[in-house]
Amino acid sequence: MTNYTTIFISFFVTTFFFFIEAIIHYNIGKYGKLAFKLPSYKHSIKIIYTIIIFSLLSCCVTHYIKIAIDQTIISLNSNTQNKFH
């Protein structure tokens, strides 16, 4: 899979699960119990926009951390090979 495909899938999966979590938190705060009653349209839009922003940030940060780790591993591997040859 390409990096963009991975980011795309990760973004939508994260957004979906964050939305479920947000609805549960909304119901706990509003009704004091664990439930899955959807809020009004206006509140739902605010929740969705917030989740999309943070999901996008999460996916981008994860992508750049993966790149940094991959580059570090490549660098360490090349340094190790140079010492033994």
C-alpha positions as protocol buffer text, in pm:
chain_id: "A"
residue {
  index: 1
  type: MET
  ca { x: 0 y: 0 z: 0 }
}
residue {
  index: 2
  type: THR
  ca { x: 118 y: 352 z: -71 }
}
residue {
  index: 3
  type: ASN
  ca { x: 170 y: 600 z: 208 }
}
residue {
  index: 4
  type: TYR
  ca { x: -127 y: 805 z: 92 }
}
residue {
  index: 5
  type: THR
  ca { x: -355 y: 501 z: 95 }
}
residue {
  index: 6
  type: THR
  ca { x: -245 y: 422 z: 448 }
}
residue {
  index: 7
  type: ILE
  ca { x: -304 y: 782 z: 556 }
}
residue {
  index: 8
  type: PHE
  ca { x: -647 y: 785 z: 388 }
}
residue {
  index: 9
  type: ILE
  ca { x: -758 y: 460 z: 553 }
}
residue {
  index: 10
  type: SER
  ca { x: -617 y: 564 z: 889 }
}
residue {
  index: 11
  type: PHE
  ca { x: -794 y: 901 z: 869 }
}
residue {
  index: 12
  type: PHE
  ca { x: -1138 y: 751 z: 804 }
}
residue {
  index: 13
  type: VAL
  ca { x: -1104 y: 470 z: 1057 }
}
residue {
  index: 14
  type: THR
  ca { x: -985 y: 715 z: 1323 }
}
residue {
  index: 15
  type: THR
  ca { x: -1265 y: 960 z: 1239 }
}
residue {
  index: 16
  type: PHE
  ca { x: -1527 y: 686 z: 1261 }
}
residue {
  index: 17
  type: PHE
  ca { x: -1414 y: 557 z: 1601 }
}
residue {
  index: 18
  type: PHE
  ca { x: -1358 y: 908 z: 1741 }
}
residue {
  index: 19
  type: PHE
  ca { x: -1714 y: 997 z: 1639 }
}
residue {
  index: 20
  type: ILE
  ca { x: -1855 y: 694 z: 1821 }
}
residue {
  index: 21
  type: GLU
  ca { x: -1648 y: 785 z: 2126 }
}
residue {
  index: 22
  type: ALA
  ca { x: -1760 y: 1149 z: 2108 }
}
residue {
  index: 23
  type: ILE
  ca { x: -2128 y: 1051 z: 2094 }
}
residue {
  index: 24
  type: ILE
  ca { x: -2085 y: 829 z: 2398 }
}
residue {
  index: 25
  type: HIS
  ca { x: -1907 y: 1111 z: 2585 }
}
residue {
  index: 26
  type: TYR
  ca { x: -2179 y: 1354 z: 2477 }
}
residue {
  index: 27
  type: ASN
  ca { x: -2448 y: 1125 z: 2621 }
}
residue {
  index: 28
  type: ILE
  ca { x: -2259 y: 1074 z: 2947 }
}
residue {
  index: 29
  type: GLY
  ca { x: -2224 y: 1451 z: 2987 }
}
residue {
  index: 30
  type: LYS
  ca { x: -2581 y: 1531 z: 2888 }
}
residue {
  index: 31
  type: TYR
  ca { x: -2774 y: 1241 z: 3042 }
}
residue {
  index: 32
  type: GLY
  ca { x: -2530 y: 1099 z: 3296 }
}
residue {
  index: 33
  type: LYS
  ca { x: -2541 y: 751 z: 3142 }
}
residue {
  index: 34
  type: LEU
  ca { x: -2378 y: 544 z: 2874 }
}
residue {
  index: 35
  type: ALA
  ca { x: -2593 y: 580 z: 2563 }
}
residue {
  index: 36
  type: PHE
  ca { x: -2583 y: 639 z: 2189 }
}
residue {
  index: 37
  type: LYS
  ca { x: -2846 y: 905 z: 2127 }
}
residue {
  index: 38
  type: LEU
  ca { x: -2738 y: 1142 z: 1851 }
}
residue {
  index: 39
  type: PRO
  ca { x: -2725 y: 1512 z: 1939 }
}
residue {
  index: 40
  type: SER
  ca { x: -2897 y: 1783 z: 1737 }
}
residue {
  index: 41
  type: TYR
  ca { x: -2774 y: 1853 z: 1385 }
}
residue {
  index: 42
  type: LYS
  ca { x: -2593 y: 2170 z: 1500 }
}
residue {
  index: 43
  type: HIS
  ca { x: -2407 y: 1986 z: 1778 }
}
residue {
  index: 44
  type: SER
  ca { x: -2330 y: 1691 z: 1550 }
}
residue {
  index: 45
  type: ILE
  ca { x: -2167 y: 1920 z: 1293 }
}
residue {
  index: 46
  type: LYS
  ca { x: -1949 y: 2080 z: 1562 }
}
residue {
  index: 47
  type: ILE
  ca { x: -1847 y: 1737 z: 1688 }
}
residue {
  index: 48
  type: ILE
  ca { x: -1770 y: 1610 z: 1337 }
}
residue {
  index: 49
  type: TYR
  ca { x: -1561 y: 1917 z: 1245 }
}
residue {
  index: 50
  type: THR
  ca { x: -1361 y: 1888 z: 1565 }
}
residue {
  index: 51
  type: ILE
  ca { x: -1302 y: 1517 z: 1509 }
}
residue {
  index: 52
  type: ILE
  ca { x: -1198 y: 1569 z: 1146 }
}
residue {
  index: 53
  type: ILE
  ca { x: -941 y: 1831 z: 1246 }
}
residue {
  index: 54
  type: PHE
  ca { x: -786 y: 1617 z: 1518 }
}
residue {
  index: 55
  type: SER
  ca { x: -804 y: 1300 z: 1310 }
}
residue {
  index: 56
  type: LEU
  ca { x: -620 y: 1473 z: 1028 }
}
residue {
  index: 57
  type: LEU
  ca { x: -357 y: 1605 z: 1271 }
}
residue {
  index: 58
  type: SER
  ca { x: -318 y: 1258 z: 1421 }
}
residue {
  index: 59
  type: CYS
  ca { x: -271 y: 1093 z: 1081 }
}
residue {
  index: 60
  type: CYS
  ca { x: -21 y: 1353 z: 962 }
}
residue {
  index: 61
  type: VAL
  ca { x: 186 y: 1337 z: 1280 }
}
residue {
  index: 62
  type: THR
  ca { x: 182 y: 957 z: 1268 }
}
residue {
  index: 63
  type: HIS
  ca { x: 296 y: 967 z: 903 }
}
residue {
  index: 64
  type: TYR
  ca { x: 589 y: 1198 z: 979 }
}
residue {
  index: 65
  type: ILE
  ca { x: 691 y: 999 z: 1287 }
}
residue {
  index: 66
  type: LYS
  ca { x: 694 y: 683 z: 1072 }
}
residue {
  index: 67
  type: ILE
  ca { x: 914 y: 857 z: 815 }
}
residue {
  index: 68
  type: ALA
  ca { x: 1155 y: 970 z: 1089 }
}
residue {
  index: 69
  type: ILE
  ca { x: 1171 y: 620 z: 1239 }
}
residue {
  index: 70
  type: ASP
  ca { x: 1227 y: 461 z: 896 }
}
residue {
  index: 71
  type: GLN
  ca { x: 1509 y: 705 z: 819 }
}
residue {
  index: 72
  type: THR
  ca { x: 1667 y: 640 z: 1159 }
}
residue {
  index: 73
  type: ILE
  ca { x: 1655 y: 264 z: 1104 }
}
residue {
  index: 74
  type: ILE
  ca { x: 1808 y: 299 z: 757 }
}
residue {
  index: 75
  type: SER
  ca { x: 2081 y: 523 z: 898 }
}
residue {
  index: 76
  type: LEU
  ca { x: 2156 y: 283 z: 1183 }
}
residue {
  index: 77
  type: ASN
  ca { x: 2165 y: -13 z: 945 }
}
residue {
  index: 78
  type: SER
  ca { x: 2406 y: 160 z: 708 }
}
residue {
  index: 79
  type: ASN
  ca { x: 2629 y: 268 z: 999 }
}
residue {
  index: 80
  type: THR
  ca { x: 2635 y: -87 z: 1134 }
}
residue {
  index: 81
  type: GLN
  ca { x: 2721 y: -232 z: 793 }
}
residue {
  index: 82
  type: ASN
  ca { x: 3001 y: 21 z: 744 }
}
residue {
  index: 83
  type: LYS
  ca { x: 3163 y: -74 z: 1077 }
}
residue {
  index: 84
  type: PHE
  ca { x: 3176 y: -445 z: 992 }
}
residue {
  index: 85
  type: HIS
  ca { x: 3300 y: -416 z: 631 }
}
